Amino acid sequence: MSVVIDTNVLVVANGGHPPASSDCVLACIEALDAARAGVVLVDDGGRILAEYAHHASHAGQPGVGDRFFEWLWDHQAMAGSCSQVSITDDADRGFAEFPDDPALAAFDRDDRKFVAVALASGLRPPVLNASDSDWWQFDAVLRHHGVDVDYLCPELMPPRVPAKKLTDAERGAGRRGRRAHRSRAA
């Protein structure tokens, strides 16, 4: 199985996200171990590996996320372990492969490379996420575009909030770039 892994999974596996429970840390560790049995997808420009390098150690210690990064670095040229997917820089969207959808305009630009790799691979791999609520906020739109996210630590995601019912005027404005209206549940 192929998979794309957000950097936060390595960070949580290293114990570097204090709100994460021991179950969450264990889920990240198990996901990284399982990923080594499949193919990890990264971009061919080294953007994902560079981000990993800012949050994990090339030495492979002291944490499990560090050990995974060391393994991936050592196996990045091995087709059975890692696949480098070509993605194209785009000034507006971050990457040409990132969906051109106004509903994703506020999606974190730093995370767009993961979406671009997942889509450009043509394999429909899941993107593993541990602690980043951006993925949760945009889950329905991402799924609409063929990006499935596995939430390893759902307890770290905010509660789902139903979308505000739109008036006819707002519905018409939606075609011209309306931002989604949401209110936080009490």
Buried (B, 14 or more C-beta within 10 A) or exposed (E): EBBBBBBBBBBBBBBBBEEBEEEBBBBBBEBBEEBBEEBBBBBEBEBBBEBBBEBBBEEBEEBBBBBBBBBBBEBBEEEEBBBBBEBEEBEEBBBEBBBEBBBBEEBBEBBBBBBBBBBBBEBEBBBBBBBBEBBBBBBEBBEEBEBEBBBBBEEBBEEEEEEEEBEEEEEEEBEEEBEBEEEEEE
